[in-house]
Amino acid sequence: MIKYTIRGNLPTNRVKPHQKTSPRTWEAIRRMREEWHILGIANRVPSTPLKRYTLTYIYRRPTAEVRRKELMSGMSSRDRLYVPVDRDNMSSAAKPALDGLRDASLIADDTHKNVVSVSHRRLPPDPNTPRGYLEIVIEEVKG
């Protein structure tokens, strides 16, 4: 049974669901998808893409210091790190990451036919990872 645990950067508010789209929004989505495509290639074991699997989205919140620096720097609110609160937004915000993993041939597709179950977790800030992270765990399901 194959299990992938892949950790990448948190998305920005630009990929937050229900945002008005703009060229900068599409650029942020494209960059996130490319980042996760590279992460997927780096983590892939030589095999065919997983056809049936479970997904776990793990969001680690950034520390208060990182949040404070974002505010003090005058950074646009749309460029700040985004940690969704509810399950639907967690899945939607991670969609470009999942597309990147599909592009890297880790998974065959992300339809309901392929995804057996989805779970979500939000973790408190950790000083060892001040900017937080998004971790996606993909576990193959036989049968």
C-alpha positions as CSV (number, residue, x, y, z in Angstrom):
1,M,0.0,0.0,0.0
2,I,1.4,3.4,-1.0
3,K,1.2,6.4,1.3
4,Y,2.4,9.9,0.4
5,T,2.8,12.7,3.0
6,I,3.6,16.0,1.2
7,R,4.1,19.3,2.9
8,G,4.1,22.7,1.1
9,N,3.5,26.3,1.7
10,L,0.2,27.7,2.9
11,P,-2.0,29.3,0.2
12,T,-2.5,33.0,0.2
13,N,-5.8,34.8,0.5
14,R,-5.8,35.0,-3.3
15,V,-6.8,31.3,-3.5
16,K,-9.5,31.7,-0.9
17,P,-12.8,30.4,-2.2
18,H,-15.4,32.9,-3.4
19,Q,-12.8,35.6,-4.1
20,K,-13.1,37.9,-7.1
21,T,-10.8,36.7,-9.8
22,S,-8.1,38.8,-11.3
23,P,-4.9,38.2,-13.2
24,R,-3.0,38.1,-9.9
25,T,-5.5,35.6,-8.5
26,W,-4.9,33.3,-11.4
27,E,-1.1,33.8,-11.1
28,A,-1.3,32.8,-7.4
29,I,-3.3,29.6,-8.3
30,R,-0.8,28.8,-11.1
31,R,2.2,29.2,-8.8
32,M,0.6,27.0,-6.1
33,R,-0.2,24.3,-8.6
34,E,3.4,24.4,-10.0
35,E,4.9,24.2,-6.5
36,W,2.8,21.1,-5.7
37,H,3.6,19.6,-9.1
38,I,7.3,19.8,-8.2
39,L,6.7,18.4,-4.7
40,G,4.7,15.6,-6.2
41,I,7.4,14.6,-8.7
42,A,10.0,14.7,-5.8
43,N,7.9,12.4,-3.7
44,R,6.6,10.0,-6.3
45,V,7.6,6.4,-6.2
46,P,7.8,4.7,-9.5
47,S,4.3,3.4,-10.0
48,T,1.1,4.2,-11.8
49,P,-1.1,7.0,-10.4
50,L,-3.3,6.0,-7.4
51,K,-6.8,5.3,-8.6
52,R,-8.5,5.0,-5.2
53,Y,-7.3,6.8,-2.1
54,T,-8.1,8.7,1.0
55,L,-7.1,12.4,1.5
56,T,-6.2,14.2,4.6
57,Y,-5.6,18.0,4.6
58,I,-3.6,19.3,7.5
59,Y,-3.3,23.0,7.9
60,R,-0.7,24.3,10.5
61,R,-1.5,27.9,11.4
62,P,1.3,30.5,11.2
63,T,2.6,32.1,14.4
64,A,1.4,35.4,15.7
65,E,4.8,36.9,14.9
66,V,4.4,36.0,11.2
67,R,0.9,37.5,11.2
68,R,2.2,40.6,12.9
69,K,4.9,41.0,10.3
70,E,2.3,40.6,7.5
71,L,0.3,43.4,9.0
72,M,3.3,45.7,9.7
73,S,4.8,45.3,6.3
74,G,1.8,46.9,4.6
75,M,1.3,43.6,2.7
76,S,-2.0,43.5,0.8
77,S,-4.6,41.4,2.7
78,R,-5.0,39.2,-0.4
79,D,-1.3,38.3,-0.2
80,R,-1.3,37.2,3.4
81,L,-1.3,33.5,4.4
82,Y,-4.7,31.8,4.4
83,V,-5.8,29.1,6.8
84,P,-9.4,28.1,6.2
85,V,-11.8,27.6,9.1
86,D,-14.3,25.1,7.7
87,R,-13.9,21.8,5.8
88,D,-15.4,23.0,2.5
89,N,-13.0,25.9,2.3
90,M,-10.0,23.7,3.4
91,S,-10.8,21.4,0.4
92,S,-11.3,24.3,-2.0
93,A,-8.2,26.2,-1.0
94,A,-6.1,23.1,-1.5
95,K,-7.6,22.4,-5.0
96,P,-4.6,23.9,-6.9
97,A,-2.3,21.7,-4.7
98,L,-4.3,18.6,-5.6
99,D,-4.2,19.5,-9.3
100,G,-0.4,19.8,-9.1
101,L,-0.2,16.3,-7.5
102,R,-2.4,15.0,-10.3
103,D,-0.1,16.7,-12.9
104,A,2.8,14.9,-11.2
105,S,0.9,11.6,-11.7
106,L,0.6,10.8,-8.0
107,I,-3.1,10.5,-8.4
108,A,-5.2,9.6,-11.4
109,D,-7.9,12.2,-10.7
110,D,-9.6,13.9,-7.8
111,T,-13.2,12.9,-8.5
112,H,-15.6,11.2,-6.1
113,K,-14.9,8.0,-8.0
114,N,-11.3,8.1,-6.9
115,V,-11.4,9.8,-3.5
116,V,-12.8,7.3,-0.9
117,S,-12.8,9.7,2.0
118,V,-11.5,13.1,3.0
119,S,-10.5,14.4,6.4
120,H,-9.4,17.8,7.6
121,R,-7.2,19.0,10.5
122,R,-6.2,22.4,11.7
123,L,-3.1,22.5,14.0
124,P,-2.1,25.3,16.3
125,P,1.0,27.5,15.5
126,D,4.4,25.9,16.0
127,P,7.6,28.0,16.5
128,N,9.6,25.4,14.5
129,T,7.4,26.2,11.4
130,P,6.5,29.9,11.9
131,R,4.9,30.3,8.5
132,G,2.8,27.3,8.9
133,Y,2.2,24.7,6.2
134,L,-0.3,22.7,4.2
135,E,0.3,19.0,4.4
136,I,-1.6,16.5,2.2
137,V,-1.6,12.9,3.1
138,I,-2.7,10.5,0.3
139,E,-3.1,6.8,1.2
140,E,-3.9,4.2,-1.3
141,V,-7.1,2.1,-0.8
142,K,-7.1,-1.4,-2.3
143,G,-10.1,-2.8,-4.1
